[in-house]
């Protein structure tokens, strides 16, 4: 599975490098921003779910 993940990441780097408007730093910042944003979204969803379960189980 890690092989497929690394292959997908390298494919994103390769396709992003083909654009003349971005350099490697912009591409890296974009990809890291997307990853951090997605992780943050799921972290907030998990916190909301834990909070909702604790509220529902209270008598």
Rosetta silent file (secondary structure, phi, psi, omega in degrees, C-alpha in Angstrom):
SEQUENCE: XXXXXXXXXXXXXXXXXXXXXXXXXXXXXXXXXXXXXXXXXXXXXXXXXXXXXXXXXXX
SCORE:     score description
SCORE:     0.000 S_00000001
   1 L     0.000  -39.629  179.728    0.000    0.000    0.000 S_00000001
   2 H   -62.813  -32.871  178.626    2.848    2.411    0.803 S_00000001
   3 H   -62.266  -43.583  179.945    4.241    1.821   -2.669 S_00000001
   4 H   -66.446  -38.138  177.825    0.990    2.992   -4.260 S_00000001
   5 H   -64.387  -45.884  178.111    0.852    6.033   -2.006 S_00000001
   6 H   -64.870  -37.593  177.685    4.408    7.051   -2.859 S_00000001
   7 H   -63.125  -40.731  178.573    3.712    6.460   -6.553 S_00000001
   8 H   -66.540  -39.230  179.066    0.681    8.766   -6.373 S_00000001
   9 H   -65.675  -44.659  178.765    2.699   11.455   -4.582 S_00000001
  10 H   -65.988  -32.604  177.121    5.495   11.301   -7.146 S_00000001
  11 H   -66.749  -36.816  176.472    2.937   11.437   -9.946 S_00000001
  12 H   -65.950  -40.385  177.528    1.515   14.648   -8.446 S_00000001
  13 H   -62.139  -41.612 -177.481    5.009   16.124   -8.281 S_00000001
  14 H   -67.154  -43.075 -179.263    5.648   15.191  -11.899 S_00000001
  15 H   -71.529  -31.992  179.503    2.403   16.654  -13.213 S_00000001
  16 H   -74.347  -29.242  178.927    2.813   19.804  -11.137 S_00000001
  17 H   -71.863  -19.222  179.674    6.342   20.356  -12.397 S_00000001
  18 L   -72.233  -20.111  179.184    5.004   20.459  -15.970 S_00000001
  19 L   -76.669  133.589 -177.218    3.247   23.733  -15.200 S_00000001
  20 L   -83.718  -15.569 -178.774    5.393   26.753  -16.021 S_00000001
  21 L   -81.015  -23.119 -178.855    3.647   29.027  -13.498 S_00000001
  22 L  -105.652  145.276  166.755    4.643   26.993  -10.436 S_00000001
  23 L  -105.684 -176.382 -173.581    8.066   26.127   -9.227 S_00000001
  24 H   -65.018  -36.250 -179.737    8.860   23.216   -6.931 S_00000001
  25 H   -64.044  -40.627  177.192    8.357   25.247   -3.746 S_00000001
  26 H   -65.098  -40.509  179.084    4.851   26.305   -4.779 S_00000001
  27 H   -63.990  -45.312  179.993    3.986   22.736   -5.664 S_00000001
  28 H   -63.549  -41.143  178.464    5.269   21.413   -2.373 S_00000001
  29 H   -64.590  -39.894  178.547    3.384   24.086   -0.421 S_00000001
  30 H   -64.003  -46.787 -178.611    0.167   23.278   -2.278 S_00000001
  31 H   -66.010  -44.483  178.457    0.433   19.546   -1.667 S_00000001
  32 H   -64.090  -38.628  177.517    1.359   19.966    2.003 S_00000001
  33 H   -63.026  -41.311  177.549   -1.484   22.444    2.472 S_00000001
  34 H   -64.307  -43.953 -179.692   -3.973   20.014    0.970 S_00000001
  35 H   -63.363  -45.851 -179.908   -2.729   17.161    3.140 S_00000001
  36 H   -64.939  -38.431  178.143   -2.829   19.259    6.320 S_00000001
  37 H   -64.400  -41.668  179.888   -6.298   20.563    5.422 S_00000001
  38 H   -66.997  -43.924  178.405   -7.673   17.065    4.842 S_00000001
  39 H   -62.533  -40.734  177.850   -6.165   15.765    8.095 S_00000001
  40 H   -63.641  -40.161  177.825   -7.589   18.772    9.949 S_00000001
  41 H   -60.845  -47.595 -179.328  -11.036   18.195    8.479 S_00000001
  42 H   -69.726  -30.819  175.721  -11.101   14.571    9.605 S_00000001
  43 H   -65.034  -41.772  177.633   -9.708   15.508   13.042 S_00000001
  44 H   -66.005  -38.805  177.556  -12.570   17.970   13.502 S_00000001
  45 H   -64.602  -38.822  177.606  -15.089   15.353   12.365 S_00000001
  46 H   -66.520  -40.761  178.039  -13.657   12.866   14.884 S_00000001
  47 H   -64.914  -40.549  177.917  -13.811   15.402   17.706 S_00000001
  48 H   -63.860  -41.262 -179.987  -17.408   16.228   16.797 S_00000001
  49 H   -65.483  -42.732  178.298  -18.343   12.537   16.745 S_00000001
  50 H   -64.533  -39.594  178.687  -16.735   11.918   20.154 S_00000001
  51 H   -65.789  -42.305 -178.722  -18.493   14.965   21.594 S_00000001
  52 H   -64.806  -40.653  179.012  -21.839   13.898   20.135 S_00000001
  53 H   -66.190  -41.339 -178.922  -21.519   10.359   21.548 S_00000001
  54 H   -67.815  -32.728  178.483  -20.636   11.662   25.012 S_00000001
  55 H   -72.137  -38.245 -178.908  -23.631   14.022   24.991 S_00000001
  56 H   -70.581  -28.809 -177.311  -26.032   11.275   23.873 S_00000001
  57 H   -86.695   -8.185  178.220  -24.913    8.834   26.582 S_00000001
  58 L   -72.548  138.516 -178.557  -25.404   11.304   29.428 S_00000001
  59 L   -75.300    0.000    0.000  -28.568   10.615   31.465 S_00000001
